[in-house]
Amino acid sequence: DLVDLESECIDRILGKIDRDPEDLETKSREKELWQKIKVFNDEGRRTGTGITAIGDCLAALNIKYGSEESIEKTEEIYKTLKLACYRSSVEMSKLLGPFKDWDPELEKNSPFLKRIKKEDKVLYDDMNKHGRRNISLLTTAPTGTVSTLTQTSSGIEPIFMLSYVRRKKINPGDKNTKIDFVDQLGDKWQEFDVYHHKVLDWKRITGEDDVKKSPWWGACAEDINWVNRVKLQAAAQKHVCHGISSTLNLPENVSVEEVKQIYQTAAKEGLKGVTIYRKNCRSGVLIESKEDKFDKQPESLPCEIFETKIKGENYFVLVGINNN
């Protein structure tokens, strides 16, 4: 239904483009873009069913994120979701017909679908006979803001820290906001002290005050061996037909060679994508404390002045000089 609603919205956008006063040549690029989006939307009917709070789910099962047990449990969860979603899409196809471009011949060598054949032969045969309503169905989004609202860990990620300071970027139109931090680029941020809610729940339920006894201890973003992080994501990726958003948090002194190994291992393990974040390489959204470790930009600087023309207009370019 959401795919159909999306298509209706695109029709309204195309209608507005047609009514806009600009000439056809000016509007042609935008119109062509939205026409292509509509074709992909209608003919493939992609959806992105996903998961969030894997980190808290594992902790609730008293499993430490990054352990061998956590990799096995994560794969079990994702496999269960995959088979249920593909079954649902086949059932919808029986009622409403498959996505427009469905052709079992084009998919017969798909490693992803071959795994479904091994795991659920009845589903696979049903899919070959009736098709699917959607070309692909699964993803795992970063869910950063959503997880703040749900008070859980984010997406497939472990929790960042047991407690931290979170920064929210202030947009020019935001009103009644408090500016706590201005970064090197001049962007303004508001800061919030955050304690992971599920850790507080664990303390309340167990009556235990020592967080070192909790399943999150030693299993936060910077604690986990990166090889196990890649393996856990790979276990999930086997059962996800789109990509997974995931960030590996690395210490400040990580070597270029180690970063290279991470990306090579990720490729070898079949990950569609992975991001690394080296601590303090830039002003982060999540930080340990309000102390900022970057050199502050001075209030005034000597500068070199250049004059240039851009599209016939005169411009002055001021290049600030700081420590040569």
Secondary structure, 3 states (H helix, E strand, C coil): CHHHHHHHHHHHHHHHHHHCCCCHHHHHHHHHHHHHHHHHHHHHCCCCECCCCHHHHHHHCCCCCCCHHHHHHHHHHHHHHHHHHHHHHHHHHHHHCCCCCCCHHHHCCCHHHHHHHHHCHHHHHHHHHHCCCCCCCECECCCHHHHHHHCCCCCCCCCCCCEEEEEEECCCCCCCCCCCEECCCCCEEEEEEEECHHHHHHHHHHCCCCHHHCCCCCCCCCCCCHHHHHHHHHHHHCCCCCCECCEEEECCCCCHHHHHHHHHHHHHCCCCCCEEEECCCCCCCEECCCCCCCCCCCCCCCEEEEEEEECCEEEEEEEECCCC
